[in-house]
Amino acid sequence: MLDLGLPVTEEQLRFFAMENSYPSDKAKALLEYEPRVPIKEGMSRTESWLRKEGHLVEA
């Protein structure tokens, strides 16, 4: 769970409840973009960093 502090606004809740995805096809085509790490590894690294910085706490 993210430590957002109190009070949590309706806008903040709406933001974290959104389901968005952003395909990289256009970046690949126009910029020859290739991700350096797979998505699972990137998400794991992000989670670790958030926990280390105190932004992600156990529910």
C-alpha positions in Angstrom: 0.0 0.0 0.0 1.3 3.5 -0.8 1.8 5.8 2.1 -0.1 8.8 0.9 -0.5 10.4 4.2 -3.9 11.6 5.6 -6.3 12.5 4.4 -6.4 10.7 1.1 -8.4 12.7 -1.4 -11.0 11.3 -3.8 -8.8 12.5 -6.7 -5.9 10.4 -5.3 -8.0 7.3 -4.9 -9.4 7.7 -8.5 -5.8 8.0 -9.8 -4.6 4.8 -8.2 -7.7 2.9 -9.2 -7.2 3.7 -12.9 -6.2 0.9 -15.2 -3.9 2.3 -17.9 -1.4 0.8 -20.3 0.9 2.5 -22.7 2.2 0.3 -25.5 5.7 1.1 -26.7 5.0 0.3 -30.4 5.2 3.9 -31.5 8.4 4.5 -29.6 9.9 1.4 -31.1 8.9 2.4 -34.6 9.9 6.1 -34.5 12.8 6.0 -32.1 14.1 2.4 -32.4 13.4 2.1 -28.7 14.0 -1.2 -27.0 13.5 -1.7 -23.2 16.6 -2.5 -21.3 14.9 -4.8 -18.8 11.7 -6.9 -19.0 8.6 -5.4 -17.4 8.5 -7.9 -14.5 12.1 -7.0 -13.5 11.4 -3.3 -13.9 8.4 -3.5 -11.7 10.3 -5.5 -9.1 13.1 -2.9 -9.1 10.6 -0.1 -8.7 8.9 -1.9 -5.8 12.2 -2.4 -4.1 13.1 1.2 -4.5 9.7 2.4 -3.2 10.1 0.2 -0.1 13.7 1.4 0.5 12.6 5.0 0.3 9.6 4.5 2.6 7.0 5.2 0.0 5.5 1.7 0.0 4.4 0.0 3.2 2.9 -3.3 4.1 -0.9 -3.3 4.1 
